[in-house]
């Protein structure tokens, strides 16, 4: 975790240094420099998700975002399952609300592991057009409850205590809109599982999310994300999550179509529990639909 915090500090410090170099200190002293209006940069990303990963974006004032996430089966299931379309799928329904455009809370239900999740998201810093703030920073905290019943190990209930079903995620999301087309983002992430799968597994796992968006027209953009594990945390075979997608904006809707090797859709599942890999065609087709309402 110290390495993650240090990396975040260095990135933020560097960004502030680059911003300061654009200002002539003599002009400021002589009162000759005009201070541009510090308007925030908008639409660094078009939605609150890149694909599976959170973005720095938070809904606008008094906004309610109804979200549908859907992942089909793996491509390597073959023609009989129509390359995953006929196979088992996972779906998440979510509601996310922001009263003031900075603090957002959300609730969701995922069919995979019959999981219920809740989160808080806060826009700490916003990139400005003047460059006085060169980056955007959003804080994220999520909690997740596995709802599967009847899981037993050697005849003993896997979830002996209610707390065994819980896991948690903490993130610092750092992004910059480079120009009108390109946006980049990094996300130091900690995932904590109260109950691990193997005796030697670590309860805490650390990751670095990397994401980008490239706008190809007024209403479409190509997206990419990668979740790299920083330390080995489990004897079980898990892989880094990766996805590539296409964002399509249609009025009040944002439609995202993508390929990803993650079956799960929430932060604890995608970062720490992705069990298929692109190398053996374990990726799957998926889509997200976002419909924004103003209350």
C-alpha positions as a Markdown table, in Angstrom:
| # | Residue | x | y | z |
|---|---|---|---|---|
| 1 | Unk | 0.0 | 0.0 | 0.0 |
| 2 | Unk | 2.9 | 2.3 | 0.7 |
| 3 | Unk | 4.1 | 1.9 | -2.9 |
| 4 | Unk | 0.7 | 2.8 | -4.2 |
| 5 | Unk | 0.4 | 5.9 | -2.0 |
| 6 | Unk | 4.0 | 6.9 | -3.0 |
| 7 | Unk | 3.2 | 6.5 | -6.7 |
| 8 | Unk | 0.0 | 8.5 | -6.4 |
| 9 | Unk | 1.9 | 11.3 | -4.5 |
| 10 | Unk | 4.6 | 11.4 | -7.2 |
| 11 | Unk | 2.1 | 11.7 | -10.0 |
| 12 | Unk | 0.2 | 14.5 | -8.3 |
| 13 | Unk | 3.3 | 16.3 | -7.3 |
| 14 | Unk | 4.7 | 16.1 | -10.9 |
| 15 | Unk | 1.4 | 17.4 | -12.3 |
| 16 | Unk | 1.4 | 20.4 | -10.0 |
| 17 | Unk | 5.1 | 21.1 | -10.9 |
| 18 | Unk | 4.3 | 21.0 | -14.6 |
| 19 | Unk | 1.3 | 23.4 | -14.0 |
| 20 | Unk | 3.5 | 25.8 | -12.1 |
| 21 | Unk | 6.0 | 26.0 | -14.9 |
| 22 | Unk | 3.4 | 27.6 | -17.2 |
| 23 | Unk | 3.1 | 30.7 | -15.0 |
| 24 | Unk | 5.5 | 33.6 | -15.2 |
| 25 | Unk | 6.3 | 34.6 | -11.6 |
| 26 | Unk | 7.6 | 38.0 | -12.7 |
| 27 | Unk | 4.3 | 38.7 | -14.5 |
| 28 | Unk | 2.4 | 37.8 | -11.3 |
| 29 | Unk | 4.5 | 40.2 | -9.2 |
| 30 | Unk | 4.0 | 43.0 | -11.6 |
| 31 | Unk | 0.3 | 42.4 | -11.8 |
| 32 | Unk | 0.5 | 41.9 | -15.6 |
| 33 | Unk | -0.8 | 38.4 | -15.7 |
| 34 | Unk | -4.5 | 37.9 | -16.0 |
| 35 | Unk | -5.9 | 35.0 | -14.1 |
| 36 | Unk | -8.1 | 32.9 | -16.5 |
| 37 | Unk | -11.4 | 31.7 | -15.3 |
| 38 | Unk | -10.9 | 28.4 | -13.6 |
| 39 | Unk | -13.7 | 26.5 | -15.4 |
| 40 | Unk | -13.5 | 22.7 | -14.8 |
| 41 | Unk | -12.7 | 20.3 | -17.7 |
| 42 | Unk | -15.8 | 18.3 | -18.5 |
| 43 | Unk | -16.3 | 14.8 | -20.1 |
| 44 | Unk | -12.9 | 13.4 | -19.3 |
| 45 | Unk | -14.9 | 10.1 | -19.6 |
| 46 | Unk | -18.4 | 9.9 | -20.9 |
| 47 | Unk | -19.7 | 7.6 | -18.1 |
| 48 | Unk | -18.9 | 6.6 | -14.6 |
| 49 | Unk | -17.4 | 3.4 | -15.9 |
| 50 | Unk | -14.6 | 2.8 | -18.4 |
| 51 | Unk | -15.7 | -0.8 | -19.0 |
| 52 | Unk | -15.6 | -2.5 | -15.6 |
| 53 | Unk | -13.5 | 0.0 | -13.8 |
| 54 | Unk | -14.8 | 3.2 | -12.2 |
| 55 | Unk | -13.9 | 6.6 | -13.8 |
| 56 | Unk | -13.3 | 9.9 | -12.1 |
| 57 | Unk | -16.8 | 11.0 | -13.3 |
| 58 | Unk | -19.7 | 11.5 | -10.9 |
| 59 | Unk | -23.3 | 12.3 | -11.9 |
| 60 | Unk | -24.4 | 15.9 | -12.1 |
| 61 | Unk | -26.5 | 17.8 | -9.6 |
| 62 | Unk | -29.5 | 15.8 | -8.5 |
| 63 | Unk | -28.9 | 13.1 | -11.0 |
| 64 | Unk | -30.0 | 9.5 | -10.8 |
| 65 | Unk | -28.2 | 7.0 | -13.0 |
| 66 | Unk | -29.9 | 3.7 | -13.8 |
| 67 | Unk | -27.3 | 1.2 | -15.0 |
| 68 | Unk | -27.5 | -2.3 | -16.6 |
| 69 | Unk | -24.3 | -4.3 | -17.0 |
| 70 | Unk | -24.3 | -7.6 | -18.9 |
| 71 | Unk | -21.5 | -10.1 | -19.6 |
| 72 | Unk | -22.0 | -13.2 | -21.8 |
| 73 | Unk | -20.1 | -16.5 | -21.6 |
| 74 | Unk | -16.5 | -17.0 | -22.8 |
| 75 | Unk | -15.7 | -16.9 | -26.5 |
| 76 | Unk | -13.7 | -20.2 | -26.2 |
| 77 | Unk | -17.0 | -22.1 | -25.4 |
| 78 | Unk | -17.2 | -22.6 | -29.1 |
| 79 | Unk | -19.8 | -22.7 | -31.8 |
| 80 | Unk | -22.3 | -24.9 | -29.9 |
| 81 | Unk | -22.7 | -22.1 | -27.4 |
| 82 | Unk | -22.5 | -19.5 | -30.1 |
| 83 | Unk | -19.2 | -18.4 | -28.7 |
| 84 | Unk | -20.6 | -17.5 | -25.3 |
| 85 | Unk | -23.9 | -15.9 | -26.3 |
| 86 | Unk | -25.9 | -19.1 | -25.4 |
| 87 | Unk | -23.8 | -19.8 | -22.3 |
| 88 | Unk | -24.3 | -18.6 | -18.7 |
| 89 | Unk | -24.3 | -14.8 | -18.4 |
| 90 | Unk | -24.0 | -12.4 | -15.5 |
| 91 | Unk | -26.0 | -9.2 | -15.1 |
| 92 | Unk | -25.9 | -6.3 | -12.7 |
| 93 | Unk | -28.6 | -3.7 | -12.1 |
| 94 | Unk | -27.6 | -0.5 | -10.3 |
| 95 | Unk | -28.8 | 2.9 | -9.1 |
| 96 | Unk | -26.4 | 5.8 | -8.5 |
| 97 | Unk | -27.4 | 9.2 | -7.1 |
| 98 | Unk | -25.6 | 12.5 | -6.7 |
| 99 | Unk | -27.3 | 15.5 | -5.0 |
| 100 | Unk | -24.5 | 18.0 | -5.5 |
| 101 | Unk | -22.4 | 16.7 | -8.4 |
| 102 | Unk | -19.5 | 15.8 | -6.2 |
| 103 | Unk | -20.6 | 13.1 | -3.7 |
| 104 | Unk | -22.3 | 10.0 | -5.2 |
| 105 | Unk | -23.6 | 6.9 | -3.7 |
| 106 | Unk | -24.8 | 3.7 | -5.4 |
| 107 | Unk | -26.4 | 0.4 | -4.8 |
| 108 | Unk | -26.3 | -2.7 | -7.1 |
| 109 | Unk | -27.3 | -6.3 | -7.4 |
| 110 | Unk | -25.2 | -8.8 | -9.4 |
| 111 | Unk | -26.4 | -12.3 | -10.5 |
| 112 | Unk | -22.8 | -13.6 | -10.2 |
| 113 | Unk | -22.4 | -14.7 | -6.6 |
| 114 | Unk | -25.8 | -13.2 | -5.9 |
| 115 | Unk | -23.9 | -10.1 | -4.8 |
| 116 | Unk | -25.2 | -6.9 | -3.3 |
| 117 | Unk | -22.9 | -3.9 | -3.4 |
| 118 | Unk | -22.9 | -0.3 | -2.2 |
| 119 | Unk | -20.4 | 2.5 | -2.6 |
| 120 | Unk | -19.5 | 6.1 | -2.0 |
| 121 | Unk | -17.7 | 8.2 | -4.6 |
| 122 | Unk | -16.3 | 11.7 | -4.0 |
| 123 | Unk | -14.8 | 14.2 | -6.5 |
| 124 | Unk | -11.9 | 15.6 | -4.5 |
| 125 | Unk | -10.2 | 17.6 | -7.3 |
| 126 | Unk | -11.2 | 18.7 | -10.8 |
| 127 | Unk | -8.9 | 19.5 | -13.7 |
| 128 | Unk | -9.3 | 23.1 | -14.9 |
| 129 | Unk | -9.1 | 24.6 | -18.3 |
| 130 | Unk | -6.6 | 27.2 | -17.1 |
| 131 | Unk | -4.2 | 24.4 | -15.9 |
| 132 | Unk | -4.2 | 25.6 | -12.3 |
| 133 | Unk | -5.4 | 22.1 | -11.5 |
| 134 | Unk | -3.8 | 19.7 | -14.0 |
| 135 | Unk | -5.5 | 16.5 | -12.9 |
| 136 | Unk | -8.8 | 15.2 | -11.6 |
| 137 | Unk | -8.9 | 13.0 | -8.4 |
| 138 | Unk | -11.9 | 11.0 | -7.2 |
| 139 | Unk | -12.0 | 8.8 | -4.1 |
| 140 | Unk | -14.0 | 5.5 | -4.1 |
| 141 | Unk | -15.0 | 3.2 | -1.3 |
| 142 | Unk | -17.1 | 0.1 | -1.9 |
| 143 | Unk | -18.6 | -2.8 | 0.2 |
| 144 | Unk | -19.8 | -6.1 | -1.2 |
| 145 | Unk | -21.8 | -9.1 | 0.2 |
| 146 | Unk | -21.7 | -12.5 | -1.4 |
| 147 | Unk | -25.3 | -14.0 | -1.2 |
| 148 | Unk | -24.8 | -17.6 | -2.3 |
| 149 | Unk | -26.4 | -20.2 | -0.1 |
| 150 | Unk | -25.4 | -23.8 | 0.5 |
| 151 | Unk | -21.7 | -23.5 | -0.2 |
| 152 | Unk | -19.8 | -26.2 | 1.8 |
| 153 | Unk | -16.2 | -27.2 | 2.2 |
| 154 | Unk | -15.7 | -30.8 | 3.6 |
| 155 | Unk | -19.3 | -30.7 | 4.8 |
| 156 | Unk | -18.9 | -27.4 | 6.6 |
| 157 | Unk | -20.7 | -24.2 | 5.6 |
| 158 | Unk | -18.1 | -22.0 | 3.8 |
| 159 | Unk | -19.6 | -18.8 | 5.3 |
| 160 | Unk | -19.7 | -19.6 | 9.0 |
| 161 | Unk | -20.2 | -16.0 | 10.1 |
| 162 | Unk | -22.1 | -13.2 | 8.4 |
| 163 | Unk | -18.9 | -11.2 | 8.1 |
| 164 | Unk | -17.3 | -13.9 | 6.0 |
| 165 | Unk | -19.5 | -12.9 | 3.1 |
| 166 | Unk | -18.1 | -9.3 | 3.0 |
| 167 | Unk | -15.3 | -7.7 | 0.9 |
| 168 | Unk | -14.2 | -4.1 | 0.5 |
| 169 | Unk | -12.5 | -1.9 | -2.1 |
| 170 | Unk | -10.7 | 1.4 | -1.6 |
| 171 | Unk | -9.5 | 3.4 | -4.6 |
| 172 | Unk | -7.8 | 6.7 | -5.6 |
| 173 | Unk | -8.8 | 7.5 | -9.1 |
| 174 | Unk | -6.5 | 10.0 | -10.9 |
| 175 | Unk | -7.2 | 11.2 | -14.5 |
| 176 | Unk | -6.2 | 13.8 | -17.0 |
| 177 | Unk | -7.9 | 14.9 | -20.2 |
| 178 | Unk | -4.9 | 15.4 | -22.5 |
| 179 | Unk | -6.9 | 17.1 | -25.3 |
| 180 | Unk | -10.3 | 17.0 | -26.9 |
| 181 | Unk | -9.8 | 13.4 | -27.9 |
| 182 | Unk | -7.6 | 11.6 | -25.4 |
| 183 | Unk | -8.1 | 11.0 | -21.7 |
| 184 | Unk | -6.0 | 8.7 | -19.4 |
| 185 | Unk | -6.5 | 7.4 | -15.9 |
| 186 | Unk | -4.7 | 5.4 | -13.2 |
| 187 | Unk | -6.3 | 3.8 | -10.2 |
| 188 | Unk | -4.3 | 2.5 | -7.2 |
| 189 | Unk | -6.6 | -0.1 | -5.7 |
| 190 | Unk | -6.8 | -2.2 | -2.5 |
| 191 | Unk | -9.2 | -5.2 | -2.3 |
| 192 | Unk | -9.9 | -6.8 | 1.0 |
| 193 | Unk | -11.7 | -10.1 | 1.5 |
| 194 | Unk | -12.8 | -11.1 | 5.0 |
| 195 | Unk | -12.7 | -14.7 | 4.0 |
| 196 | Unk | -10.0 | -16.0 | 1.6 |
| 197 | Unk | -10.1 | -19.2 | -0.4 |
| 198 | Unk | -6.8 | -20.8 | 0.8 |
| 199 | Unk | -5.0 | -20.8 | 4.1 |
| 200 | Unk | -1.9 | -19.1 | 2.6 |
| 201 | Unk | -3.9 | -16.4 | 0.7 |
| 202 | Unk | -3.7 | -12.8 | 1.7 |
| 203 | Unk | -6.8 | -10.9 | 2.9 |
| 204 | Unk | -5.5 | -7.7 | 1.2 |
| 205 | Unk | -4.6 | -7.5 | -2.5 |
| 206 | Unk | -3.2 | -4.5 | -4.3 |
| 207 | Unk | -3.7 | -3.5 | -7.9 |
| 208 | Unk | -3.1 | -0.7 | -10.3 |
| 209 | Unk | -5.9 | 0.1 | -12.8 |
| 210 | Unk | -4.9 | 1.7 | -16.1 |
| 211 | Unk | -7.5 | 3.1 | -18.5 |
| 212 | Unk | -7.9 | 5.4 | -21.5 |
| 213 | Unk | -10.5 | 6.9 | -23.8 |
| 214 | Unk | -10.0 | 8.1 | -27.3 |
| 215 | Unk | -12.8 | 10.1 | -29.0 |
| 216 | Unk | -13.3 | 9.2 | -32.7 |
| 217 | Unk | -16.4 | 11.3 | -33.3 |
| 218 | Unk | -18.8 | 13.6 | -31.4 |
| 219 | Unk | -20.7 | 10.6 | -30.0 |
| 220 | Unk | -18.3 | 7.6 | -30.1 |
| 221 | Unk | -15.1 | 6.7 | -28.4 |
| 222 | Unk | -12.7 | 3.8 | -28.0 |
| 223 | Unk | -12.0 | 2.7 | -24.4 |
| 224 | Unk | -9.4 | 0.5 | -22.8 |
| 225 | Unk | -8.7 | -0.7 | -19.3 |
| 226 | Unk | -6.2 | -3.0 | -17.5 |
| 227 | Unk | -6.0 | -4.1 | -13.9 |
| 228 | Unk | -2.5 | -5.2 | -13.0 |
| 229 | Unk | -1.9 | -7.1 | -9.7 |
| 230 | Unk | 1.1 | -5.7 | -7.8 |
| 231 | Unk | 1.6 | -8.6 | -5.5 |
| 232 | Unk | 0.7 | -12.3 | -5.5 |
| 233 | Unk | -2.2 | -12.8 | -3.1 |
| 234 | Unk | -3.7 | -16.2 | -3.8 |
| 235 | Unk | -2.8 | -19.8 | -4.6 |
| 236 | Unk | -5.7 | -19.9 | -6.9 |
| 237 | Unk | -5.1 | -19.0 | -10.6 |
| 238 | Unk | -6.3 | -15.5 | -11.2 |
| 239 | Unk | -5.4 | -13.2 | -14.2 |
| 240 | Unk | -5.2 | -9.5 | -14.8 |
| 241 | Unk | -8.5 | -8.0 | -16.0 |
| 242 | Unk | -8.4 | -6.4 | -19.4 |
| 243 | Unk | -11.0 | -4.9 | -21.7 |
| 244 | Unk | -11.4 | -2.9 | -24.9 |
| 245 | Unk | -14.7 | -1.3 | -25.9 |
| 246 | Unk | -16.7 | 1.3 | -27.8 |
| 247 | Unk | -18.8 | 4.1 | -26.2 |
| 248 | Unk | -21.8 | 5.3 | -28.0 |
| 249 | Unk | -23.7 | 8.3 | -26.7 |
| 250 | Unk | -27.4 | 8.6 | -27.7 |
| 251 | Unk | -29.1 | 11.5 | -26.0 |
| 252 | Unk | -29.7 | 10.6 | -22.3 |
| 253 | Unk | -28.2 | 7.1 | -22.8 |
| 254 | Unk | -24.6 | 6.0 | -22.9 |
| 255 | Unk | -24.2 | 2.5 | -24.5 |
| 256 | Unk | -20.9 | 0.7 | -24.0 |
| 257 | Unk | -20.1 | -2.5 | -26.0 |
| 258 | Unk | -16.8 | -4.3 | -25.2 |
| 259 | Unk | -14.8 | -7.5 | -24.9 |
| 260 | Unk | -13.4 | -8.4 | -21.4 |
| 261 | Unk | -11.9 | -11.5 | -19.8 |
| 262 | Unk | -13.8 | -10.7 | -16.5 |
| 263 | Unk | -17.1 | -12.5 | -15.7 |
| 264 | Unk | -17.7 | -10.4 | -12.6 |
| 265 | Unk | -18.6 | -6.7 | -12.9 |
| 266 | Unk | -17.8 | -5.1 | -9.6 |
| 267 | Unk | -14.4 | -3.9 | -8.4 |
| 268 | Unk | -13.8 | -6.8 | -6.0 |
| 269 | Unk | -14.7 | -9.4 | -8.7 |
| 270 | Unk | -12.8 | -7.9 | -11.7 |
| 271 | Unk | -9.6 | -6.9 | -10.0 |
| 272 | Unk | -9.2 | -9.9 | -7.7 |
| 273 | Unk | -11.3 | -12.8 | -9.1 |
| 274 | Unk | -10.8 | -12.8 | -12.9 |
| 275 | Unk | -10.3 | -16.5 | -13.7 |
| 276 | Unk | -10.0 | -16.5 | -17.5 |
| 277 | Unk | -7.4 | -15.1 | -19.8 |
| 278 | Unk | -7.2 | -13.5 | -23.3 |
| 279 | Unk | -4.4 | -15.9 | -24.2 |
| 280 | Unk | -6.8 | -18.9 | -24.4 |
| 281 | Unk | -9.7 | -16.8 | -25.8 |
| 282 | Unk | -11.3 | -16.6 | -22.4 |
| 283 | Unk | -12.7 | -13.1 | -23.2 |
| 284 | Unk | -16.4 | -12.5 | -23.5 |
| 285 | Unk | -18.8 | -9.9 | -25.1 |
| 286 | Unk | -20.5 | -7.5 | -22.8 |
| 287 | Unk | -22.4 | -4.2 | -22.7 |
| 288 | Unk | -23.3 | -1.5 | -20.2 |
| 289 | Unk | -26.3 | 0.8 | -20.6 |
| 290 | Unk | -26.6 | 4.1 | -18.6 |
| 291 | Unk | -29.8 | 6.2 | -18.4 |
| 292 | Unk | -29.5 | 9.4 | -16.6 |
| 293 | Unk | -32.5 | 11.2 | -14.9 |
| 294 | Unk | -32.6 | 14.6 | -13.2 |
| 295 | Unk | -34.7 | 14.7 | -10.0 |
